[in-house]
Amino acid sequence: MKLPIKNNYGQVYTIRPSKIIAVGLNYRTHLAESDTVNVRGFSADIPAEPVIFPKTPNAITGNGTAIKLPAIAEKYGYEALRTDYEGELAVIIGKKCKNITPDNAFDYIYGYTIANDVSQRNIQNADKSGWFRGKSFDTFLPLGPEILLHKDVADVQNLRLVTRLNGVTVQDSNTKMMIFPVNELVAYLSRNFTMEPGDIVLTGTPGGVGQLHVGDSIEIEIEQIGILRNTVENEIE
């Protein structure tokens, strides 16, 4: 999946990642809602190292598009379907890196944008292989509205993140609340995988995640970047 998106200078950058690596359980306020989210592998314990999982490029969609609730979820007979929003800061890798350190990790970052790590909870909880499928349906990764270049961010660990569902604030936090900050995440991932230009790192969501329904409007705002807006529809087979 390719997504043309402008940076804060109006230059078009085409997002075309070789991999998308998401970080789970990276805010204490999200850990605290493990009982209500109720997903296998999700607990209130602070992780010793980043909890990572993949999302696939087909999930990418842009600002102003519709998130589509997957039709296949209807076929399992779940008592109550639940697909959630998760507002997050996304990191876009700018240079190939392997085995880097937190001290030089920012040298390899192109910039930042806003992400919605949409999650189909029933399938995420039921699949024996883990969270992969429930996180990777088409349209399950809205990105935008623009990319803020790293060089123009005074402090990536001090950005307010607010999510609004149908105009009501449901998440209100700050990137300083991350358990593992951006430079540590990028360095950790580089010790496991060769990170390529254009790869995306999702840095986790704060508390306040909740369910999406057909007809909803979801907005995620991160200061200096803007507002990512999407609606919600059913997938038509």
For each residue, the residues with C-beta under 8 A, 3 or more apart:
1: 16 57 58 59 60
2: 14 15 16
3: 14 15 16 60 61 62 143
4: 12 13 14 15
5: 12 13 14 15 62 113 143 144 145 146 147
6: 10 11 12 13 146 147
7: 10 11 13 111 146 147 148 149
8: 111 146 147 148 149 152
9: 149
10: 6 7
11: 6 7
12: 4 5 6
13: 4 5 6 7 92 110 147
14: 2 3 4 5
15: 2 3 4 5 60 92 143 198 200
16: 1 2 3 57 198
17: 20 57 60 196 198 199 200
18: 196 198 199
19: 54 193 196 199 200
20: 17 54 55 56 57 59 60 141 199 200 202
21: 52 53 54 55 189 193 199 200 201 202
22: 52 53 54 55 117 135 201 202 204
23: 26 50 51 52 180 185 201 202 203 204
24: 42 51 52 53 131 204
25: 30 31 42 47 51 179 204
26: 23 30 50 51 178 179 180 185 203 204 205
27: 30 31 173 177 178 179 204 205 206 207
28: 31 32 46 177 179
29: 32 33 173 177 206 207 208
30: 25 26 27 33 37 204 205 206 207 209
31: 25 27 28 34 43 44 45 46
32: 28 29 44 207
33: 29 30 36 37 207 208 209
34: 31 37 38 39 42 43 44
35: 38
36: 33
37: 30 33 34 42 84 121 209
38: 34 35 42 121 125
39: 34 42 121 124 125 131
40: 124 125
41: 130 131
42: 24 25 34 37 38 39
43: 31 34
44: 31 32 34
45: 31
46: 28 31 179
47: 25 50 51 179
48:
49: 180 188
50: 23 26 47 180 184 185 188 189
51: 23 24 25 26 47
52: 21 22 23 24 189 192
53: 21 22 24 130 131 132 135
54: 19 20 21 22 132 135 136
55: 20 21 22 59 117 135 136 140 141 202
56: 20 59 136
57: 1 16 17 20 60
58: 1 136 138
59: 1 20 55 56 118 135 136 137 138 139 140 141
60: 1 3 15 17 20 57 141 143
61: 3 65 66 67 138 139 141 142 143 230
62: 3 5 65 142 143 144
63: 142 143 144 145 228 229 230
64: 144 229 230
65: 61 62 139 142 230 231
66: 61 139 230 231 232 233
67: 61 116 118 139 140 142 212 218 230 231 232 233
68: 137 138 139 232 233 234 235
69: 73 81 83 120 212 214 232 233 234 235
70: 73 83 120 137 138 235
71: 74 75 234 235 236 237
72: 75 76
73: 69 70 76 78 81 83 120 122 123
74: 71 81
75: 71 72
76: 72 73 122 123 126
77:
78: 73 81 122
79:
80:
81: 69 73 74 78 122
82: 120 121 122 211
83: 69 70 73 118 119 120 121 211 212
84: 37 118 119 121 209 210 211 212
85: 116 118 163 165 170 209 210 212 218 220
86: 116 117 118 119 205 209
87: 114 115 116 161 162 163 171 205 206 220
88: 114 115 116 117 161 202 203 204 205 220
89: 112 114 115 156 159 161 175 182 202 203 222
90: 112 113 114 115 143 200 201 202 203
91: 109 112 182 185 186 200 201 202 203
92: 13 15 109 110 111 112 113 147 198 199 200
93: 97 108 109 110 186 195 196 197 198 199 200 201
94: 108 109 110 111 150 197
95: 107 108 110 197
96: 108 194 195 196 197
97: 93 100 105 108 186 190 194 195
98: 190 194 195
99: 190 191
100: 97 104 105 107 108 186 187 190
101: 104 105 187
102: 105 183 184 187
103: 183
104: 100 101 107 108
105: 97 100 101 102 108 109 182 183 184 186 187 190
106: 109 150 182 183
107: 95 100 104
108: 93 94 95 96 97 100 104 105 186 190 195
109: 91 92 93 94 105 106 112 150 182 186
110: 13 92 93 94 95 147 149 150 197
111: 7 8 92 94 147 148 149 150
112: 89 90 91 92 109 147 148 150 153 156 222 225
113: 5 90 92 143 144 145 146 147 148 225 228
114: 87 88 89 90 143 144 145 220 221 222 225 226 227 228
115: 87 88 89 90 141 142 143 200 202 220 228
116: 67 85 86 87 88 141 142 218 220 228 230
117: 22 55 86 88 135 140 141 202 205
118: 59 67 83 84 85 86 135 137 139 140 141 142 212
119: 83 84 86 124 131 134 135 140 209
120: 69 70 73 82 83 123 124 133 134 135 137 140
121: 37 38 39 82 83 84 124 125 134
122: 73 76 78 81 82 125 126 134
123: 73 76 120 126 127 133 134
124: 39 40 119 120 121 127 131 133 134 135
125: 38 39 40 121 122 134
126: 76 122 123
127: 123 124 130 131 132 133 134
128:
129: 132 133
130: 41 53 127
131: 24 39 41 53 119 124 127 134 135
132: 53 54 127 129 135 136
133: 120 123 124 127 129 136 137
134: 119 120 121 122 123 124 125 127 131 137
135: 22 53 54 55 59 117 118 119 120 124 131 132 140
136: 54 55 56 58 59 132 133 140
137: 59 68 70 118 120 133 134 140
138: 58 59 61 68 70 235
139: 59 61 65 66 67 68 118 142
140: 55 59 67 117 118 119 120 135 136 137
141: 20 55 59 60 61 115 116 117 118
142: 61 62 63 65 67 115 116 118 139 228 230
143: 3 5 15 60 61 62 63 90 113 114 115 200 228
144: 5 62 63 64 113 114 226 228
145: 5 63 113 114 225 226 227 228 229
146: 5 6 7 8 113 225 226
147: 5 6 7 8 13 92 110 111 112 113
148: 7 8 111 112 113 152 153 224 225
149: 7 8 9 110 111 152 153
150: 94 106 109 110 111 112 153 156
151:
152: 8 148 149 224
153: 112 148 149 150 156 159 224
154: 158
155: 158 159
156: 89 112 150 153 159 175 182
157: 175 176 178 181 182
158: 154 155 174 175 176
159: 89 153 155 156 174 175 222 223 224 225
160: 172 173 174 221 222 223
161: 87 88 89 171 172 173 174 175 206 220 221 222
162: 87 169 171 172 173 220 221 222
163: 85 87 169 170 171 172 208 218 219 220 221
164: 167 168 169 170 218 219 220 221
165: 85 168 170 210 212 216 217 218 219
166: 216 217
167: 164 217
168: 164 165
169: 162 163 164 172
170: 85 163 164 165 208 209 210
171: 87 161 162 163 205 206 207 208 209 220
172: 160 161 162 163 169 208
173: 27 29 160 161 162 177 206 207 208
174: 158 159 160 161 177
175: 89 156 157 158 159 161 178 181 182 203 222
176: 157 158
177: 27 28 29 173 174 206
178: 26 27 157 175 181 182 203 204
179: 25 26 27 28 46 47 204
180: 23 26 49 50 184 185 188
181: 157 175 178 184 185
182: 89 91 105 106 109 156 157 175 178 185 186 201 203
183: 102 103 105 106 186 187
184: 50 102 105 180 181 187 188
185: 23 26 50 91 180 181 182 188 189 201 203
186: 91 93 97 100 105 108 109 182 183 189 190 195 201
187: 100 101 102 105 183 184 190 191
188: 49 50 180 184 185 191 192
189: 21 50 52 185 186 192 193 195 201
190: 97 98 99 100 105 108 186 187 193 194 195
191: 99 187 188
192: 52 188 189
193: 19 21 189 190
194: 96 97 98 190
195: 93 96 97 98 108 186 189 190 199
196: 17 18 19 93 96 199
197: 93 94 95 96 110
198: 15 16 17 18 92 93
199: 17 18 19 20 21 92 93 195 196
200: 15 17 19 20 21 90 91 92 93 115 143
201: 21 22 23 90 91 93 182 185 186 189
202: 20 21 22 23 55 88 89 90 91 115 117
203: 23 26 88 89 90 91 175 178 182 185
204: 22 23 24 25 26 27 30 88 178 179
205: 26 27 30 86 87 88 117 171 209
206: 27 29 30 87 161 171 173 177
207: 27 29 30 32 33 171 173
208: 29 33 163 170 171 172 173
209: 30 33 37 84 85 86 119 170 171 205
210: 84 85 165 170
211: 82 83 84
212: 67 69 83 84 85 118 165 216 218 232
213: 216 232
214: 69 232 233 234
215: 231 232
216: 165 166 212 213 231 232
217: 165 166 167 229 230 231 232
218: 67 85 116 163 164 165 212 229 230 231 232
219: 163 164 165 227 228 229
220: 85 87 88 114 115 116 161 162 163 164 171 227 228
221: 114 160 161 162 163 164 225 226 227 228
222: 89 112 114 159 160 161 162 175 225 226
223: 159 160
224: 148 152 153 159
225: 112 113 114 145 146 148 159 221 222
226: 114 144 145 146 221 222
227: 114 145 219 220 221
228: 63 113 114 115 116 142 143 144 145 219 220 221
229: 63 64 145 217 218 219
230: 61 63 64 65 66 67 116 142 217 218
231: 65 66 67 215 216 217 218
232: 66 67 68 69 212 213 214 215 216 217 218
233: 66 67 68 69 214
234: 68 69 71 214
235: 68 69 70 71 138
236: 71
237: 71
